[in-house]
């Protein structure tokens, strides 16, 4: 299937894609996403790579561990959905920018 | 560059890759990863898709919110590294299984 493909151009394309992907990863690191749960009792922030950078729990939740744990799970999963969504849109920008989509 | 490529075979390959990817995603959902911090004072579990499924905080940490928040961040980021690692090895299995690597 790939017999008559021009591999030198493919190599060029892959190098360009790798450079662009690294650029996007650096950009993602600067981005910050936050999600709240329990009406703001828990707030979780992550960078664009999906690394958690801050967690804030309201003092009132320290009296109710079960609720705190449930609200933590909700806020973390919400912030990760934002990160994943952003990763997907950055990837599609990357490919459309290279005329591959 | 792609002028003389056989697109019917490409379509077949992409369909096969999509089916395999869906299969792997289902498999990932069944997997569970856990990370601890603070010598086990905090334990965080996630499935293979990267969704947090459980958080457990030791009662002693409820007296020290700052430490709790720091240990939560550490455990969550550790479990996500495991999930990402697993995703990468599943992806490379997918591509090597299809003779594309």
Backbone of each chain as ProteinMPNN parsed JSONL, in Angstrom:
{"seq_chain_A": "XXXXXXXXXXXXXXXXXXXXXXXXXXXXXXXXXXXXXXXXXXXXXXXXXXXXXXXXXXXXXXXXXXXXXXXXXXXXXXXXXXXXXXXXXXXXXXXXXXXXX", "coords_chain_A": {"N_chain_A": [[0.833, -1.19, 0.0], [2.013, 1.214, 0.71], [3.918, 1.362, -1.212], [4.584, 3.114, -3.386], [4.969, 5.526, -2.13], [6.363, 8.796, -1.327], [8.906, 8.789, 0.641], [10.719, 10.653, 1.621], [9.379, 13.028, 1.8], [7.492, 12.269, 3.619], [9.003, 11.934, 5.898], [9.806, 14.543, 6.349], [7.328, 15.661, 6.895], [6.63, 14.332, 9.217], [8.595, 15.245, 10.935], [7.989, 17.928, 11.037], [5.491, 17.73, 12.207], [6.147, 16.687, 14.696], [7.689, 18.779, 15.751], [5.744, 20.761, 15.908], [3.978, 19.559, 17.672], [5.495, 19.505, 20.007], [5.716, 22.216, 20.457], [3.043, 22.818, 20.968], [2.699, 21.397, 23.295], [4.281, 22.827, 25.072], [2.867, 25.189, 25.086], [0.495, 24.252, 26.204], [1.282, 23.716, 28.782], [1.322, 26.204, 29.929], [-1.273, 26.848, 30.153], [-4.219, 27.054, 32.234], [-6.675, 25.239, 33.951], [-9.748, 25.159, 35.732], [-11.961, 23.607, 38.056], [-14.98, 23.455, 39.925], [-16.733, 22.047, 42.724], [-19.63, 21.12, 44.663], [-20.769, 23.625, 44.947], [-18.586, 25.264, 45.064], [-17.203, 24.527, 47.275], [-15.169, 22.808, 46.934], [-12.291, 23.243, 45.006], [-10.448, 22.625, 42.116], [-7.446, 22.807, 40.296], [-5.74, 22.495, 37.157], [-2.934, 22.113, 34.881], [-2.45, 22.518, 31.287], [-1.371, 20.139, 30.524], [-2.49, 18.335, 32.1], [-1.673, 18.046, 34.655], [-2.249, 18.222, 38.085], [-2.372, 21.272, 39.73], [-3.296, 22.748, 41.837], [-5.277, 22.39, 44.777], [-8.186, 23.149, 46.548], [-9.887, 22.986, 49.533], [-12.843, 23.611, 51.298], [-12.969, 24.678, 54.704], [-15.198, 23.775, 56.088], [-15.745, 21.271, 55.093], [-14.04, 19.583, 56.301], [-15.225, 18.454, 58.404], [-16.78, 16.545, 57.372], [-15.906, 13.943, 55.973], [-16.643, 12.031, 54.014], [-18.325, 13.39, 52.193], [-16.5, 15.295, 51.341], [-14.613, 13.715, 49.974], [-16.155, 12.718, 47.887], [-16.835, 15.092, 46.565], [-14.32, 15.953, 45.818], [-13.6, 13.963, 43.944], [-15.484, 14.52, 41.95], [-14.821, 17.163, 41.132], [-12.176, 16.862, 40.252], [-12.477, 15.055, 38.109], [-14.041, 16.624, 36.451], [-12.285, 18.742, 35.816], [-10.442, 17.333, 34.388], [-11.838, 16.543, 32.175], [-12.048, 18.985, 30.891], [-9.358, 19.441, 30.293], [-8.802, 17.295, 28.557], [-10.556, 17.887, 26.474], [-9.43, 20.26, 25.584], [-6.955, 19.305, 24.725], [-7.748, 17.733, 22.584], [-8.814, 19.669, 20.841], [-6.543, 21.156, 20.343], [-4.98, 19.245, 19.049], [-6.475, 18.791, 16.754], [-6.286, 21.288, 15.582], [-3.582, 21.264, 15.068], [-3.361, 19.224, 13.124], [-5.075, 20.182, 11.127], [-3.782, 22.515, 10.551], [-1.637, 21.521, 9.262], [-2.642, 20.602, 6.98], [-3.628, 18.057, 7.053], [-6.095, 17.279, 7.707]], "CA_chain_A": [[0.0, 0.0, 0.0], [2.828, 2.431, 0.769], [5.086, 1.128, -2.085], [5.066, 4.218, -4.226], [4.909, 6.808, -1.408], [7.625, 9.534, -1.313], [9.196, 8.761, 2.073], [11.469, 11.826, 2.117], [8.363, 14.03, 2.182], [6.823, 11.759, 4.834], [9.923, 12.235, 6.997], [9.683, 15.991, 6.573], [6.008, 15.917, 7.497], [6.645, 13.833, 10.606], [9.447, 16.131, 11.731], [7.21, 19.159, 11.249], [4.409, 17.401, 13.147], [6.762, 16.524, 16.027], [8.039, 20.129, 16.236], [4.482, 21.457, 16.224], [3.415, 18.91, 18.871], [6.279, 19.976, 21.161], [5.299, 23.617, 20.65], [1.701, 22.804, 21.579], [2.826, 20.889, 24.674], [4.783, 23.955, 25.885], [1.725, 26.108, 25.238], [-0.486, 23.626, 27.113], [1.783, 23.821, 30.161], [1.031, 27.549, 30.452], [-2.723, 27.019, 30.336], [-4.73, 26.582, 33.519], [-8.099, 24.916, 33.95], [-10.238, 24.959, 37.099], [-13.335, 23.114, 38.205], [-15.469, 23.51, 41.302], [-17.883, 21.181, 43.04], [-20.246, 21.473, 45.943], [-21.01, 25.064, 44.999], [-17.345, 25.988, 45.328], [-16.544, 24.037, 48.503], [-13.904, 22.216, 46.478], [-11.817, 23.81, 43.735], [-9.268, 21.893, 41.646], [-6.858, 23.416, 39.087], [-4.745, 21.654, 36.459], [-2.373, 22.786, 33.7], [-2.945, 21.933, 30.041], [-0.861, 18.77, 30.333], [-3.275, 17.443, 32.951], [-1.069, 17.919, 35.985], [-2.967, 19.006, 39.082], [-1.465, 22.29, 40.273], [-3.816, 23.285, 43.099], [-6.547, 21.861, 45.306], [-8.621, 23.923, 47.705], [-11.044, 22.381, 50.192], [-13.386, 24.51, 52.314], [-12.795, 24.126, 56.059], [-16.426, 23.102, 56.564], [-15.769, 19.869, 54.636], [-13.161, 18.757, 57.147], [-16.123, 17.786, 59.377], [-17.593, 15.535, 56.655], [-14.896, 13.372, 55.068], [-17.285, 11.322, 52.886], [-18.739, 14.402, 51.189], [-15.266, 15.902, 50.794], [-14.003, 12.788, 49.01], [-17.048, 12.665, 46.715], [-16.72, 16.373, 45.848], [-12.976, 15.959, 45.215], [-13.668, 13.12, 42.745], [-16.269, 15.232, 40.922], [-14.08, 18.333, 40.618], [-10.994, 16.382, 39.512], [-12.92, 14.489, 36.817], [-14.481, 17.742, 35.605], [-11.14, 19.502, 35.283], [-9.759, 16.502, 33.382], [-12.614, 16.608, 30.915], [-11.649, 20.246, 30.232], [-7.997, 19.258, 29.763], [-8.898, 16.384, 27.402], [-11.234, 18.654, 25.42], [-8.443, 21.217, 25.054], [-5.938, 18.52, 24.005], [-8.339, 17.318, 21.295], [-8.936, 20.805, 19.899], [-5.175, 21.526, 19.933], [-4.53, 18.234, 18.082], [-7.132, 18.976, 15.436], [-5.668, 22.49, 14.991], [-2.261, 20.847, 14.573], [-3.49, 18.468, 11.874], [-5.64, 21.01, 10.045], [-2.731, 23.477, 10.193], [-0.66, 20.857, 8.367], [-3.364, 20.136, 5.803], [-3.817, 16.595, 7.104], [-7.493, 16.977, 8.097]], "C_chain_A": [[0.885, 1.265, 0.0], [3.969, 2.371, -0.241], [5.529, 2.405, -2.788], [5.012, 5.56, -3.489], [6.291, 7.439, -1.376], [8.03, 9.71, 0.154], [9.983, 9.983, 2.549], [10.473, 12.883, 2.56], [7.685, 13.586, 3.477], [7.672, 12.12, 6.053], [9.814, 13.691, 7.382], [8.399, 16.295, 7.341], [6.022, 15.497, 8.961], [7.488, 14.737, 11.486], [8.686, 17.404, 12.064], [6.124, 18.905, 12.3], [4.971, 17.303, 14.564], [7.108, 17.897, 16.608], [6.793, 20.852, 16.717], [3.91, 20.877, 17.521], [4.17, 19.382, 20.12], [5.898, 21.409, 21.517], [3.97, 23.666, 21.415], [1.789, 22.345, 23.024], [3.327, 22.011, 25.583], [3.657, 24.947, 26.147], [0.738, 25.572, 26.286], [-0.046, 23.796, 28.564], [1.419, 25.168, 30.779], [-0.457, 27.726, 30.749], [-3.14, 26.51, 31.714], [-6.237, 26.364, 33.429], [-8.543, 24.709, 35.398], [-11.663, 24.43, 37.068], [-13.702, 23.173, 39.683], [-16.554, 22.466, 41.498], [-18.421, 21.602, 44.403], [-20.442, 22.976, 46.072], [-19.763, 25.844, 45.388], [-16.622, 25.521, 46.582], [-15.216, 23.367, 48.174], [-13.542, 22.867, 45.156], [-10.512, 23.116, 43.365], [-8.768, 22.566, 40.373], [-5.806, 22.495, 38.507], [-4.162, 22.471, 35.316], [-2.836, 22.02, 32.457], [-2.437, 20.537, 29.768], [-1.644, 17.762, 31.173], [-2.633, 17.208, 34.301], [-1.848, 18.798, 36.954], [-1.979, 20.003, 39.691], [-1.999, 22.897, 41.568], [-5.127, 22.588, 43.474], [-6.91, 22.722, 46.504], [-9.921, 23.344, 48.262], [-11.529, 23.341, 51.282], [-13.287, 23.857, 53.691], [-14.014, 23.33, 56.52], [-16.432, 21.614, 56.183], [-14.903, 18.954, 55.499], [-13.963, 18.024, 58.222], [-16.867, 16.632, 58.711], [-16.749, 14.913, 55.542], [-15.524, 12.736, 53.812], [-17.653, 12.317, 51.77], [-17.51, 15.024, 50.536], [-14.69, 15.006, 49.713], [-14.823, 12.718, 47.72], [-16.895, 13.948, 45.876], [-15.349, 16.505, 45.182], [-12.999, 15.172, 43.899], [-14.379, 13.871, 41.619], [-15.457, 16.37, 40.302], [-12.866, 17.899, 39.793], [-11.417, 15.844, 38.145], [-13.422, 15.588, 35.879], [-13.296, 18.482, 34.998], [-10.413, 18.671, 34.225], [-10.512, 16.453, 32.058], [-12.234, 17.874, 30.151], [-10.287, 20.075, 29.569], [-8.045, 18.389, 28.503], [-9.51, 17.105, 26.2], [-10.233, 19.598, 24.751], [-7.383, 20.482, 24.238], [-6.47, 18.143, 22.622], [-8.407, 18.491, 20.335], [-7.545, 21.26, 19.455], [-4.682, 20.541, 18.87], [-5.185, 18.485, 16.728], [-6.615, 20.257, 14.786], [-4.333, 22.119, 14.367], [-2.421, 20.182, 13.205], [-4.081, 19.343, 10.784], [-4.61, 22.048, 9.615], [-1.73, 22.867, 9.229], [-1.378, 20.273, 7.161], [-3.59, 18.636, 5.833], [-5.253, 16.247, 7.5], [-8.469, 17.56, 7.085]], "O_chain_A": [[0.544, 2.262, -0.635], [4.888, 3.189, -0.185], [6.714, 2.74, -2.786], [5.008, 6.614, -4.124], [7.294, 6.725, -1.395], [7.577, 10.634, 0.829], [9.936, 10.326, 3.73], [10.683, 13.559, 3.568], [7.346, 14.411, 4.325], [7.159, 12.546, 7.087], [9.741, 14.042, 8.56], [8.387, 17.072, 8.296], [5.503, 16.197, 9.83], [7.149, 14.976, 12.645], [8.721, 17.898, 13.191], [5.869, 19.743, 13.165], [4.353, 17.775, 15.518], [6.866, 18.162, 17.786], [6.782, 21.47, 17.781], [3.414, 21.619, 18.369], [3.563, 19.628, 21.162], [5.773, 21.773, 22.687], [3.798, 24.434, 22.362], [1.054, 22.833, 23.883], [2.872, 22.146, 26.718], [3.503, 25.471, 27.25], [0.223, 26.312, 27.124], [-0.869, 23.991, 29.458], [1.231, 25.273, 31.991], [-0.855, 28.624, 31.491], [-2.486, 25.638, 32.286], [-6.971, 27.198, 32.899], [-7.798, 24.147, 36.201], [-12.455, 24.759, 36.185], [-12.865, 22.972, 40.563], [-17.212, 22.054, 40.543], [-17.778, 22.319, 45.169], [-20.302, 23.539, 47.157], [-19.847, 26.931, 45.96], [-15.56, 26.042, 46.923], [-14.283, 23.345, 48.976], [-14.395, 23.023, 44.283], [-9.591, 23.024, 44.176], [-9.555, 22.864, 39.474], [-5.081, 21.81, 39.229], [-4.797, 23.406, 34.828], [-3.525, 21.005, 32.562], [-2.967, 19.825, 28.915], [-1.514, 16.548, 31.017], [-3.004, 16.276, 35.016], [-2.083, 19.975, 36.682], [-0.886, 19.627, 40.115], [-1.237, 23.5, 42.323], [-5.952, 22.252, 42.624], [-6.074, 22.997, 47.365], [-10.921, 23.23, 47.553], [-10.736, 23.826, 52.089], [-13.49, 22.651, 53.837], [-13.888, 22.343, 57.244], [-17.049, 20.797, 56.867], [-15.011, 17.729, 55.441], [-13.463, 17.102, 58.867], [-17.51, 15.831, 59.39], [-16.845, 15.276, 54.37], [-15.009, 12.881, 52.703], [-17.343, 12.117, 50.595], [-17.486, 15.251, 49.327], [-14.316, 15.489, 48.644], [-14.276, 12.665, 46.618], [-16.834, 13.896, 44.648], [-15.23, 17.1, 44.111], [-12.494, 15.635, 42.877], [-13.928, 13.856, 40.474], [-15.417, 16.514, 39.08], [-12.566, 18.498, 38.761], [-10.782, 16.148, 37.135], [-13.252, 15.499, 34.663], [-13.301, 18.81, 33.811], [-9.841, 19.218, 33.282], [-9.924, 16.341, 30.982], [-12.11, 17.855, 28.926], [-10.08, 20.504, 28.434], [-7.405, 18.708, 27.501], [-9.051, 16.957, 25.067], [-10.192, 19.721, 23.527], [-6.957, 20.965, 23.189], [-5.754, 18.218, 21.624], [-8.097, 18.346, 19.153], [-7.377, 21.704, 18.319], [-4.041, 20.946, 17.9], [-4.534, 18.402, 15.687], [-6.512, 20.319, 13.561], [-3.989, 22.589, 13.282], [-1.72, 20.521, 12.252], [-3.65, 19.268, 9.633], [-4.564, 22.425, 8.444], [-1.06, 23.574, 8.477], [-0.778, 19.519, 6.395], [-3.728, 18.002, 4.787], [-5.599, 15.072, 7.618], [-9.681, 17.411, 7.24]]}, "seq_chain_B": "XXXXXXXXXXXXXXXXXXXXXXXXXXXXXXXXXXXXXXXXXXXXXXXXXXXXXXXXXXXXXXXXXXXXXXXXXXXXXXXXXXXXXXXXXXXXXXXXXXXXX", "coords_chain_B": {"N_chain_B": [[2.12, 14.01, -2.596], [0.587, 11.964, -1.593], [-0.464, 11.015, -3.904], [-0.369, 8.558, -5.405], [-1.37, 6.697, -3.633], [-3.159, 3.802, -2.351], [-6.272, 4.297, -1.649], [-8.447, 2.754, -0.846], [-7.44, 0.702, 0.639], [-6.328, 2.165, 2.641], [-8.571, 3.173, 3.896], [-9.665, 0.823, 4.907], [-7.672, 0.136, 6.704], [-7.823, 2.239, 8.509], [-10.384, 1.846, 9.538], [-10.051, -0.594, 10.785], [-8.177, 0.175, 12.679], [-9.681, 1.98, 14.185], [-11.641, 0.281, 15.238], [-10.057, -1.364, 16.812], [-9.028, 0.498, 18.581], [-11.325, 1.256, 19.974], [-11.887, -1.141, 21.228], [-9.671, -1.321, 22.897], [-10.158, 0.847, 24.518], [-12.4, 0.021, 25.94], [-11.264, -2.078, 27.32], [-9.471, -0.634, 28.876], [-11.15, 0.712, 30.573], [-11.818, -1.217, 32.402], [-9.553, -1.563, 33.827], [-7.67, -0.815, 36.809], [-5.927, 1.675, 38.589], [-3.785, 2.604, 41.27], [-2.529, 5.046, 43.56], [-0.472, 6.049, 46.276], [0.177, 8.49, 48.834], [2.156, 10.246, 51.283], [2.914, 8.099, 52.841], [0.736, 6.455, 52.677], [-1.339, 7.824, 53.761], [-2.959, 9.155, 52.088], [-4.893, 7.853, 49.474], [-5.424, 7.283, 46.088], [-7.489, 6.235, 43.434], [-7.823, 5.314, 39.998], [-9.489, 4.664, 36.839], [-8.594, 2.975, 33.722], [-9.121, 4.851, 31.82], [-8.596, 7.173, 32.954], [-10.303, 8.277, 34.715], [-11.085, 9.351, 37.937], [-11.827, 7.1, 40.455], [-11.892, 6.542, 43.125], [-11.18, 8.061, 46.275], [-9.243, 8.188, 49.173], [-8.832, 9.508, 52.321], [-6.835, 9.77, 55.188], [-8.108, 9.975, 58.521], [-6.516, 11.482, 60.224], [-5.452, 13.509, 58.711], [-7.364, 15.376, 58.497], [-6.994, 17.263, 60.358], [-5.032, 18.788, 59.38], [-5.109, 20.658, 56.933], [-3.526, 21.807, 54.886], [-1.387, 20.022, 54.477], [-2.879, 17.817, 53.706], [-3.976, 18.675, 51.26], [-1.68, 18.968, 49.716], [-0.701, 16.344, 49.689], [-2.795, 15.095, 48.386], [-2.588, 16.23, 45.809], [-0.138, 15.158, 45.035], [-0.624, 12.351, 45.014], [-2.688, 12.124, 43.127], [-1.447, 13.089, 40.783], [0.511, 11.144, 40.528], [-1.015, 8.819, 40.048], [-2.072, 9.492, 37.634], [0.149, 9.55, 35.994], [0.661, 6.847, 35.845], [-1.622, 6.01, 34.46], [-1.309, 7.357, 32.016], [1.054, 6.208, 31.138], [0.196, 3.586, 30.767], [-1.691, 4.007, 28.744], [-0.005, 4.787, 26.662], [1.506, 2.433, 26.267], [-0.488, 0.705, 25.498], [-1.295, 1.921, 23.122], [1.004, 1.652, 21.568], [1.09, -1.093, 21.382], [-1.182, -1.44, 19.881], [-0.491, -0.225, 17.421], [1.782, -1.694, 16.729], [0.65, -4.168, 16.533], [-0.738, -3.849, 14.254], [1.145, -3.71, 12.384], [2.181, -1.225, 11.935], [4.245, -0.061, 13.17]], "CA_chain_B": [[2.788, 12.94, -1.838], [-0.288, 10.795, -1.42], [-1.185, 10.848, -5.174], [-0.56, 7.194, -5.929], [-1.666, 5.749, -2.545], [-4.387, 3.023, -2.569], [-7.068, 4.804, -0.539], [-9.394, 1.78, -0.298], [-6.719, -0.035, 1.702], [-6.137, 3.113, 3.758], [-9.852, 3.202, 4.604], [-9.752, -0.445, 5.64], [-6.714, 0.201, 7.817], [-8.335, 3.183, 9.514], [-11.535, 1.224, 10.197], [-9.497, -1.609, 11.697], [-7.523, 0.892, 13.792], [-10.742, 2.547, 15.027], [-12.256, -0.825, 15.989], [-9.07, -1.811, 17.813], [-8.935, 1.567, 19.587], [-12.523, 1.157, 20.816], [-11.685, -2.346, 22.044], [-8.68, -0.999, 23.933], [-10.763, 1.79, 25.47], [-13.248, -0.786, 26.827], [-10.349, -2.797, 28.208], [-8.873, 0.347, 29.802], [-12.142, 1.057, 31.588], [-11.854, -2.272, 33.438], [-8.308, -1.542, 34.603], [-7.66, 0.131, 37.93], [-4.593, 2.087, 39.03], [-3.853, 3.313, 42.552], [-1.289, 5.663, 44.04], [-0.548, 6.531, 47.652], [1.169, 9.5, 49.239], [2.214, 10.41, 52.741], [3.007, 6.792, 53.484], [-0.562, 5.781, 52.661], [-2.382, 8.661, 54.38], [-3.897, 9.448, 50.993], [-4.876, 6.842, 48.417], [-6.27, 7.703, 44.965], [-7.608, 5.206, 42.401], [-8.417, 5.769, 38.728], [-9.61, 3.577, 35.846], [-7.616, 3.117, 32.639], [-9.42, 6.018, 30.975], [-8.115, 8.348, 33.667], [-11.343, 8.825, 35.585], [-10.864, 9.028, 39.345], [-12.95, 6.282, 40.919], [-11.935, 6.52, 44.587], [-10.182, 8.836, 47.029], [-9.354, 7.909, 50.606], [-7.97, 10.392, 53.127], [-6.782, 9.325, 56.58], [-8.753, 10.963, 59.411], [-5.519, 12.363, 60.871], [-5.154, 14.655, 57.829], [-8.432, 16.379, 58.571], [-6.497, 18.288, 61.284], [-3.936, 19.532, 58.729], [-5.648, 20.792, 55.572], [-2.45, 22.114, 53.918], [-0.696, 18.767, 54.133], [-3.833, 16.968, 52.978], [-4.1, 19.158, 49.874], [-0.402, 18.667, 49.042], [-0.629, 14.884, 49.482], [-3.791, 14.772, 47.353], [-2.007, 16.61, 44.514], [0.932, 14.191, 44.717], [-1.192, 11.023, 44.699], [-3.453, 12.222, 41.873], [-0.502, 13.189, 39.656], [1.165, 9.838, 40.368], [-1.918, 7.84, 39.415], [-2.249, 9.861, 36.222], [1.336, 9.103, 35.253], [0.455, 5.415, 35.573], [-2.663, 5.892, 33.421], [-0.714, 7.805, 30.744], [2.025, 5.159, 30.766], [-0.577, 2.451, 30.275], [-2.28, 4.4, 27.454], [1.068, 4.769, 25.646], [1.902, 1.054, 25.917], [-1.613, 0.116, 24.743], [-1.272, 2.492, 21.768], [2.103, 1.062, 20.774], [0.659, -2.475, 21.057], [-2.177, -1.326, 18.798], [0.163, 0.045, 16.145], [2.671, -2.812, 16.323], [-0.243, -5.276, 16.164], [-1.242, -3.617, 12.883], [2.302, -3.624, 11.502], [2.447, 0.179, 11.522], [5.393, 0.464, 13.942]], "C_chain_B": [[1.863, 11.713, -1.741], [-0.954, 10.399, -2.735], [-1.425, 9.366, -5.49], [-0.878, 6.204, -4.797], [-2.991, 5.058, -2.827], [-5.332, 3.344, -1.403], [-8.059, 3.777, 0.001], [-8.716, 1.01, 0.839], [-6.527, 0.873, 2.92], [-7.404, 3.139, 4.61], [-10.002, 1.973, 5.477], [-8.876, -0.383, 6.905], [-7.253, 1.094, 8.923], [-9.513, 2.584, 10.262], [-11.046, 0.209, 11.217], [-8.889, -0.921, 12.925], [-8.574, 1.438, 14.746], [-11.378, 1.453, 15.881], [-11.344, -1.253, 17.136], [-8.996, -0.783, 18.948], [-10.139, 1.501, 20.53], [-12.409, -0.029, 21.776], [-10.76, -2.025, 23.23], [-9.284, -0.068, 24.978], [-11.655, 1.028, 26.456], [-12.39, -1.535, 27.844], [-9.803, -1.853, 29.288], [-9.848, 0.67, 30.931], [-12.145, 0.043, 32.733], [-10.605, -2.217, 34.322], [-8.41, -0.54, 35.754], [-6.224, 0.404, 38.363], [-4.739, 2.824, 40.36], [-2.502, 3.9, 42.894], [-1.523, 6.15, 45.459], [0.46, 7.652, 47.869], [1.109, 9.624, 50.758], [2.227, 9.068, 53.448], [1.663, 6.104, 53.599], [-1.669, 6.606, 53.301], [-3.426, 9.07, 53.35], [-3.76, 8.344, 49.958], [-5.877, 7.26, 47.347], [-6.289, 6.59, 43.922], [-8.291, 5.788, 41.17], [-8.568, 4.565, 37.81], [-8.649, 3.889, 34.697], [-7.876, 4.286, 31.72], [-8.935, 7.305, 31.64], [-9.197, 9.005, 34.498], [-11.054, 8.397, 37.015], [-12.077, 8.237, 39.835], [-12.995, 6.206, 42.452], [-10.828, 7.394, 45.178], [-10.376, 8.48, 48.498], [-8.323, 8.726, 51.377], [-8.005, 9.911, 54.575], [-7.361, 10.419, 57.481], [-7.738, 11.962, 59.994], [-5.258, 13.614, 60.041], [-6.21, 15.743, 57.92], [-8.051, 17.494, 59.549], [-5.466, 19.177, 60.59], [-4.243, 19.676, 57.242], [-4.546, 21.009, 54.527], [-1.743, 20.83, 53.47], [-1.605, 17.863, 53.319], [-3.894, 17.371, 51.507], [-2.843, 18.817, 49.065], [-0.306, 17.175, 48.725], [-1.645, 14.43, 48.434], [-3.209, 15.05, 45.966], [-0.971, 15.563, 44.086], [0.349, 12.852, 44.267], [-1.943, 11.048, 43.368], [-2.497, 12.272, 40.683], [0.245, 11.874, 39.431], [0.255, 8.843, 39.642], [-2.119, 8.194, 37.941], [-1.036, 9.498, 35.373], [1.19, 7.633, 34.895], [-0.541, 5.234, 34.427], [-2.071, 6.267, 32.058], [0.265, 6.763, 30.212], [1.297, 3.974, 30.127], [-1.178, 2.766, 28.904], [-1.223, 4.31, 26.355], [1.415, 3.336, 25.268], [0.768, 0.372, 25.164], [-1.591, 0.621, 23.292], [-0.156, 1.837, 20.945], [1.79, -0.401, 20.458], [-0.3, -2.443, 19.876], [-1.46, -1.174, 17.469], [1.078, -1.107, 15.744], [1.825, -4.003, 15.904], [-0.734, -5.114, 14.733], [-0.08, -3.441, 11.934], [2.608, -2.199, 11.082], [3.62, 0.738, 12.296], [6.649, -0.339, 13.651]], "O_chain_B": [[2.322, 10.572, -1.801], [-1.872, 9.579, -2.748], [-2.547, 8.968, -5.804], [-0.682, 5.001, -4.966], [-3.864, 5.642, -3.47], [-5.226, 2.763, -0.323], [-8.484, 3.878, 1.153], [-9.334, 0.709, 1.86], [-6.559, 0.422, 4.065], [-7.353, 3.13, 5.84], [-10.411, 2.061, 6.635], [-9.281, -0.786, 7.996], [-7.163, 0.768, 10.107], [-9.645, 2.775, 11.47], [-11.536, 0.144, 12.345], [-9.064, -1.373, 14.056], [-8.405, 1.377, 15.963], [-11.626, 1.641, 17.072], [-11.787, -1.473, 18.263], [-8.913, -1.144, 20.122], [-9.993, 1.671, 21.74], [-12.772, 0.053, 22.95], [-11.021, -2.394, 24.375], [-8.976, -0.167, 26.166], [-11.676, 1.334, 27.648], [-12.713, -1.623, 29.029], [-9.689, -2.225, 30.455], [-9.451, 0.873, 32.078], [-12.434, 0.385, 33.88], [-10.596, -2.755, 35.429], [-9.141, 0.448, 35.676], [-5.413, -0.514, 38.488], [-5.694, 3.575, 40.559], [-1.461, 3.332, 42.565], [-2.614, 6.603, 45.806], [1.469, 7.742, 47.169], [0.166, 9.181, 51.413], [1.634, 8.908, 54.515], [1.451, 5.278, 54.487], [-2.811, 6.153, 53.382], [-4.593, 9.298, 53.667], [-2.65, 7.945, 49.606], [-7.033, 7.556, 47.649], [-5.24, 6.058, 43.561], [-9.193, 6.621, 41.264], [-7.87, 3.564, 37.97], [-7.979, 4.922, 34.694], [-7.011, 4.685, 30.94], [-8.865, 8.365, 31.018], [-9.046, 10.145, 34.939], [-10.806, 7.221, 37.279], [-13.218, 8.661, 39.649], [-14.026, 5.844, 43.019], [-9.712, 7.459, 44.664], [-11.495, 8.466, 49.009], [-7.121, 8.648, 51.126], [-9.079, 9.672, 55.126], [-7.148, 11.61, 57.257], [-8.059, 13.128, 60.225], [-4.888, 14.657, 60.581], [-5.998, 16.875, 57.486], [-8.695, 18.543, 59.578], [-5.064, 20.203, 61.139], [-3.724, 18.937, 56.406], [-4.615, 20.468, 53.424], [-1.533, 20.585, 52.282], [-1.167, 17.222, 52.364], [-3.867, 16.519, 50.619], [-2.922, 18.432, 47.898], [0.114, 16.788, 47.634], [-1.387, 13.491, 47.681], [-3.316, 14.223, 45.061], [-0.936, 15.14, 42.931], [0.777, 12.289, 43.259], [-1.847, 10.109, 42.577], [-2.708, 11.579, 39.688], [0.575, 11.526, 38.298], [0.692, 8.123, 38.744], [-2.311, 7.313, 37.104], [-1.164, 9.18, 34.19], [1.542, 7.213, 33.793], [-0.332, 4.412, 33.535], [-2.305, 5.577, 31.066], [0.306, 6.472, 29.017], [1.717, 3.439, 29.102], [-1.183, 1.919, 28.011], [-1.496, 3.823, 25.258], [1.6, 3.036, 24.089], [1.02, -0.452, 24.286], [-1.834, -0.142, 22.357], [-0.349, 1.51, 19.774], [2.171, -0.903, 19.401], [-0.247, -3.295, 18.988], [-1.757, -1.881, 16.507], [1.153, -1.464, 14.568], [2.221, -4.767, 15.025], [-1.1, -6.088, 14.074], [-0.285, -3.058, 10.782], [3.206, -1.962, 10.032], [3.971, 1.903, 12.109], [7.709, -0.048, 14.204]]}, "name": "protein", "num_of_chains": 2, "seq": "XXXXXXXXXXXXXXXXXXXXXXXXXXXXXXXXXXXXXXXXXXXXXXXXXXXXXXXXXXXXXXXXXXXXXXXXXXXXXXXXXXXXXXXXXXXXXXXXXXXXXXXXXXXXXXXXXXXXXXXXXXXXXXXXXXXXXXXXXXXXXXXXXXXXXXXXXXXXXXXXXXXXXXXXXXXXXXXXXXXXXXXXXXXXXXXXXXXXXXXXXX"}
